[in-house]
Amino acid sequence: MSEKVLIAKGDQKEIYRVGDKTYKSFEPGFPKAEVLNEAMNTARVEETDLNIPKVLAVTVEDGRWTIVKEYIEGKTLAELMEEHPEKKREYLEKLVDLQIEVNSKKCPLLNRLKEKLARQIDSVKELDDITRYDLQTRLDGMPKHLKLCHGDFEPKNIIVQGDKYYIIDWVHAAQGNASADAARTYLLLALEDQKTADEYLEMFCEKTETAKTYVQKWLPIVAAAQLTKKRPQEKELLMRWLDVVDYE
């Protein structure tokens, strides 16, 4: 039997490899609906022709719900960017190209992004009633699109295998506005490095012929949604973005 190798560990889950399979194992008591939703999201995205690790099974092992997927050998785009800083712009451009490819797809059985964001904003205890109302009003006024959105699109979720790029972690996938997806990527990059985030946004807007201010209008909305993660190290920056009514 192949050796069990731990790949990553979080608060309520761990990911390990056995042979050519990846096992994502959740803590006992983790909501079954969330596990099944993640597996279903991934299965639905499989129906596009994007390169993603396929779901092979959903099972229970030692009282833990577990999603079994294909194992993809390679390094993440984040690792390559760190190892080869001289190629950072080249890798950033690949990130943008992959995101544009994702956003070009349709996945009609996924949840609607605007509805998910509305629920997240309502659940954030840190928001006062006026801020919550302003955010919901802004969200309601945004154009309704039905493009495939990853919801957590960043370099650590791209695995590079030779000349192939595999996109992982589709737990937050939804159908909605591509600029909302881009705003979330910008936010995730900015939490790590503001300069990289700014380079990304310039590149995304140029390649998609999108006005930067249009993407930026989504930032307070996705910042509020990110607060549901309850990460203390992010709270100050996210709360600051909520105060921004409009961008120049």
C-alpha positions in Angstrom: 0.0 0.0 0.0 1.2 3.5 -0.8 2.5 5.7 2.0 0.2 8.4 3.4 1.9 11.8 3.0 0.5 15.0 4.7 0.3 17.9 2.2 -1.5 20.6 4.2 -3.3 21.0 7.5 -5.9 23.6 8.5 -8.1 24.3 11.5 -10.8 21.8 10.5 -9.3 19.7 7.7 -6.2 18.0 6.5 -5.1 17.1 3.0 -2.8 14.1 2.3 -1.7 12.0 -0.6 -1.9 8.2 -1.0 -0.5 7.1 -4.4 -2.2 8.9 -7.2 -5.0 10.2 -5.0 -5.5 13.2 -2.8 -7.7 12.9 0.4 -9.3 16.0 1.9 -10.3 14.9 5.4 -12.6 17.0 7.6 -12.8 17.1 11.4 -15.6 15.1 13.0 -18.6 17.3 13.2 -17.7 19.4 10.2 -21.1 20.1 8.4 -21.9 17.3 5.9 -23.7 19.8 3.7 -20.5 21.8 3.2 -18.5 18.7 2.3 -21.1 17.6 -0.2 -21.4 21.1 -1.6 -17.6 21.3 -2.2 -17.6 17.9 -4.0 -20.7 18.9 -6.1 -19.1 22.3 -7.1 -16.0 20.5 -8.3 -18.0 17.8 -10.2 -20.0 20.6 -11.9 -16.9 22.5 -12.9 -15.5 19.2 -14.3 -18.2 19.5 -17.0 -16.3 22.4 -18.5 -13.0 21.6 -20.3 -10.9 23.3 -17.6 -7.9 21.4 -16.2 -8.9 20.5 -12.6 -8.4 17.4 -10.4 -11.5 15.3 -10.7 -13.5 14.1 -7.7 -13.3 10.3 -7.4 -15.3 9.6 -4.3 -16.9 11.1 -1.2 -16.6 8.8 1.8 -16.3 8.6 5.6 -13.1 7.4 7.2 -12.6 7.2 11.0 -15.7 9.4 11.5 -14.4 12.0 9.1 -16.1 13.1 5.9 -13.4 12.8 3.1 -13.3 13.9 -0.5 -11.1 11.8 -2.7 -9.6 13.5 -5.8 -6.9 12.9 -8.4 -3.5 13.9 -7.2 -1.7 16.4 -9.5 2.1 16.4 -9.2 3.8 19.8 -9.5 4.5 23.1 -7.8 2.0 25.9 -7.2 2.2 29.1 -9.1 2.8 30.8 -5.7 5.9 28.6 -5.1 7.3 29.3 -8.5 6.8 33.1 -8.0 8.7 32.8 -4.8 11.5 30.7 -6.3 11.9 32.8 -9.5 11.1 36.4 -8.6 12.6 37.5 -12.0 9.7 35.7 -13.6 7.0 37.1 -11.4 5.4 39.2 -14.1 5.3 36.2 -16.5 3.6 34.1 -13.8 1.2 36.9 -13.0 0.2 37.2 -16.6 -0.4 33.4 -16.7 -2.6 33.8 -13.6 -4.7 36.5 -15.4 -5.0 34.4 -18.6 -6.2 31.4 -16.6 -8.8 33.5 -14.8 -10.1 34.9 -18.0 -10.4 31.3 -19.3 -12.4 30.4 -16.2 -14.6 33.4 -16.5 -15.3 32.5 -20.1 -17.1 29.3 -19.0 -20.7 28.7 -18.0 -21.8 26.4 -15.2 -25.5 26.9 -14.8 -26.1 24.6 -11.8 -23.8 26.5 -9.5 -25.1 29.0 -6.9 -25.5 32.6 -7.9 -22.6 34.7 -6.6 -24.7 37.8 -5.8 -27.0 35.7 -3.5 -24.0 34.2 -1.7 -22.4 37.6 -1.2 -25.7 39.0 0.2 -25.9 36.2 2.7 -22.2 36.7 3.7 -22.7 40.5 4.2 -25.8 39.8 6.4 -23.8 37.4 8.6 -20.9 39.8 9.4 -21.4 41.0 13.0 -18.8 43.7 12.7 -20.9 45.7 10.3 -23.3 48.4 11.6 -26.8 48.6 10.0 -25.9 51.6 7.8 -22.8 50.0 6.4 -24.7 46.7 5.8 -27.5 48.6 4.0 -25.0 50.5 1.8 -23.2 47.3 0.8 -26.4 45.5 0.0 -27.6 48.4 -2.0 -24.3 48.5 -3.9 -24.4 44.8 -4.5 -28.0 44.9 -5.7 -27.1 47.6 -8.3 -24.3 45.6 -9.8 -24.9 44.0 -13.2 -26.1 40.4 -13.1 -23.7 38.1 -15.0 -23.6 34.3 -15.1 -19.9 33.6 -15.8 -18.0 30.9 -13.9 -16.3 32.5 -10.9 -13.7 30.6 -8.9 -14.1 32.6 -5.7 -10.6 32.0 -4.4 -8.5 32.5 -7.4 -4.9 33.1 -6.4 -1.4 31.6 -7.2 -1.5 29.0 -4.4 -4.5 27.4 -6.1 -2.8 26.8 -9.5 -0.6 23.7 -9.8 1.9 23.8 -12.6 2.8 20.4 -14.2 5.2 20.9 -17.1 3.2 23.1 -19.6 -0.1 22.3 -18.0 -1.9 24.4 -15.3 -4.4 22.8 -13.0 -6.9 24.9 -11.0 -7.7 23.5 -7.5 -10.0 24.3 -4.6 -13.4 25.0 -6.1 -15.3 25.2 -2.8 -16.3 28.8 -3.4 -17.2 28.4 -7.1 -20.3 30.3 -8.2 -21.8 31.9 -11.3 -21.7 35.7 -11.4 -19.7 38.8 -12.5 -16.1 38.3 -13.5 -15.1 41.6 -12.1 -16.3 40.4 -8.6 -14.0 37.4 -9.1 -11.1 39.8 -10.0 -11.8 42.0 -7.0 -11.5 39.0 -4.7 -8.2 38.0 -6.3 -7.0 41.6 -5.9 -8.0 41.5 -2.3 -6.3 38.1 -1.6 -3.1 39.4 -3.3 -3.2 42.7 -1.5 -3.4 40.9 1.9 0.1 39.5 1.0 1.7 42.2 -1.1 0.0 45.4 -2.4 2.4 45.9 -5.3 1.7 42.5 -6.7 -2.1 43.2 -6.3 -1.8 46.5 -8.2 0.2 44.8 -11.0 -2.4 42.1 -11.2 -5.3 44.5 -11.5 -3.7 46.6 -14.2 -3.0 43.5 -16.2 -6.6 42.1 -15.7 -8.2 45.3 -16.7 -6.0 45.8 -19.7 -6.5 42.2 -21.0 -10.3 42.3 -20.5 -10.8 45.9 -21.5 -12.5 46.5 -18.1 -12.4 49.9 -16.4 -10.4 49.7 -13.2 -13.0 51.6 -11.3 -15.6 49.0 -12.2 -13.6 46.2 -10.5 -12.8 48.5 -7.6 -16.5 49.1 -7.0 -16.7 45.4 -5.9 -13.9 45.8 -3.3 -16.0 46.8 -0.3 -18.4 44.0 -1.1 -15.8 41.3 -1.3 -14.0 42.7 1.7 -17.1 42.4 3.8 -17.6 38.8 2.5 -13.9 38.0 3.5 -14.7 39.1 7.1 -16.7 36.0 7.4 -13.4 34.1 7.5 -12.7 35.6 10.9 -9.0 36.0 10.4 -7.7 38.6 13.0 -4.6 39.4 10.9 -6.9 40.6 8.0 -9.5 42.5 9.9 -7.9 45.9 10.0 -7.2 46.1 6.2 -10.6 44.7 5.4 -12.4 47.2 7.6 -10.5 50.0 6.0 -11.8 48.9 2.5 -15.3 49.0 3.8 -15.0 52.8 4.4 -14.3 53.5 0.8 -17.5 54.6 -0.9 -16.1 55.2 -4.4 -12.7 55.0 -6.1 -11.1 57.6 -8.3 
